[in-house]
Amino acid sequence: MPSDTTPTEPSPPDAPSRLGAPQAFSAVSFPVLGGALHVTGMPLQDIFILLGGCGALGAATVMAVGGGRRLTSLAGAVLRAAAGR
């Protein structure tokens, strides 16, 4: 006897969460590292330069892996931020 049910398509895989372990680690490690360096006596200006450089290297790595589309959107965001919009 034939079945009256229609075949169903497989459900799409769940989308990955936007906040994963790498993002959480970065969000926690930068303030902790900055605080530890300040306690050891490093001047704040040097801490900001060091952590800013680390952040810039991370952003450059993400852009290099992600391709030109992300680079274009980041450049647009930087220009909007610089213009105060």
N, C-alpha and C positions, 0 to 999 in steps of 0.2 A: 504494500500500500504506500503510495507516495506521500511524502510529508508536505504540509502546508507552510512550513517555515522557509523563509528566504535566507540564503547564506549571508552572514554578516561579515563585514570587513574587520580586520584586526584593529584594535584601538591604537592610536599613536602613542609612542613612548612619552612618559612624563618629561616635561621640560626641566632642565637643571635649574636649581635655585640660583638666584643672582648673587647671594652672599655665601661663599664657600669658605673652606679652610684657608686658602691663600689670602683672601681679602680680610678675613678676621685676624689672621696672624699679622698682616701689615698694620691693620688698625690698632692692634695692641702693642706690637713690638716697637713702633716708632716712638710713642710717648714714653715707654719704659726705658728704651735705650737713651733717649734724651735726658730723662730724669737721672739715670745712672751716671751718664757722662757729667751732668751738672754737679752731682754729689761728689764726684772725684776731683772737681775743681776746674773742669774745662769751661772756658768762657762761653756765654750764651750765643754770641755771634758765630763762633766756630761750630757750635752744635747745630745751629740753623743751617749753616753752609754745608756741613757734612750730611745732615739728613735730607736737605733739599737736593743735593747731588745724588743721593741714593734714590730718592723719589723720581728724579729726572731720568736716571738710568733705567729704573723699572718701567716708567712710562714709555721710554724709547724702545725698550724690549717688546712691550705689548704692541706698540705701533708697528714694529718691524715684523712681528709674527702675524698681526691682524690684517696687514695690507693697507693699501692707500685710502680705503673708505674711512677707516678710523682716523687716519692721519688728517684727512680733510675735515672731519667733524671736530677733531681736537683743535685744529688750527682755527676754525671758526669760533669755537668756544673761547679760546684764548683772546681772539680779537674782540669778541663781544665783552669779555670781562675787562679788557684793557680800556674799552670805550665807555665802560660804566653802564652797560645796558642790562 
